[in-house]
Amino acid sequence: MSDRGAASRVSHLNPDQDSMLPFVDGLWGSIGPQERIYFYTMLNKFSNELTYFWAQAEAFIKAKVKKYIFKEQKDKAKNILKKNVDDIHTFVSQALSAATQKVQTQGGDTAMWISEFTSWFSDVLKFDAICCQNFRDINNFDFLQEEVNNGLQSIIEELKTLSLYKIKKSRHMPDEILIDQLCKCCWVKCPFCSAVCTNTIEGHSPDDHSVPFHRPSGINGWHSKGTVEMCINFCTTNVASDGSFYPHYDSETTFPFKQYRLAGPEYANWRITPDDSKLAYWKWFVCRFQKQLEDYYNKEFQGLGAIPSEWHSITKDQAIQNHEMKKMV
C-alpha cells in the first residue's frame, strides 16, 4: 500500500496530549454535558494556539453561570435561593424532632440528643465536635427543641433577605459546584477526530467510549502520509471503508480502518459506528476556517483531501439549524 492510501497524524502532534485546538462545539447544548461547552468561540473566529480544553470549559461555565444568575434569570435564581433556605429549614426541623423523640423514647441524655441531631447531617454537613458541657443538665428536650427552633427561625428569615450578590462570598460558588460535577464526566477524546466522549460517568468501563457525531479527521491533523493532503473524511465514513491508517505519526505499520480497535489502547475502547452521518456544522467549519487549519497544520485540503464543492454552499445559519435538529433527534 502506498503512503497516499493511508492516513497519518501531523508529525508534531502528540496524540496523547490533553491540549486541543479551541474548537468549542456545544454552544447550543447537545447529548452530553461535555458538548455543551464547545462551539462558542469558533463561529466567528479561529485561534491558532493550542489551549487546554478544561481552561476553556471553566471560563465558559463561569461566564454562563454569572450571566444566568445575575442577568438573564435573576428572579428565578432568587426563588431557587429561597427554596433552598426553606428546604434547609424543613430538614433541620425534622432533625430536631427526630432527636427529641428518640431521646424521650429511650430515656437518653443531652449527649444522645446531640449525637442523633448531628447524625442527620452527616452526608451534607460537617460539624466540629459539639461540647454539651454547658447544658448537660437539660432534661426538658421539648424546651431544647423549641429554643433551637426559635434561633433557627431568625437565621432563616435573615437568609431569605440575602442579596444574590452574597453568593459571591459563598465557600462553594455555583460555578465551582457545576465544574466539579462536570469533572466526573468522561473526557476521553476520539483518537481520529478528537470529539469528546459524551458518557456522563467518569471511568465508565466496560462501556465503550462514543459520541453522537464525529468530525472530519483533518480537523485533528490527520493527513495522507508522505503528502500535505489533509483528511476530509469523517470517522464514521473511514471505518466503513477499505482504507487503512497509521495509528501514530511515527508508525511504520498500517491497520485497516474496519479493524481500528486493534491499533492500540486509545483505539480499542471506542465504538465508532460505520455510517454516512455527517454533521453540516463541521462541513461549514472546514470551509469557514480552511486557511487557518491549513496554516496551523502546514497541510492543505487538496487531492484526496479536497473539500467537496457542495460543502461551500452551507451557510452559518444552516450549520446552526442542522446542529439544532440533530440535537433533538
Salt bridges, closest charged atoms under 4 A:
ASP25 OD2 - ARG215 NH2 2.18
GLU72 OE2 - LYS67 NZ 3.37
ASP86 OD1 - LYS160 NZ 3.02
ASP87 OD2 - LYS83 NZ 2.95
GLU116 OE1 - LYS102 NZ 3.14
ASP175 OD2 - LYS62 NZ 3.62
ASP208 OD2 - ARG261 NH2 2.88
GLU229 OE2 - ARG4 NH1 2.96
ASP242 OD1 - LYS258 NZ 2.96
GLU266 OE2 - HIS248 NE2 2.66
ASP276 OD1 - LYS278 NZ 3.69
ASP295 OD2 - LYS291 NZ 2.74
GLU324 OE1 - LYS327 NZ 2.81
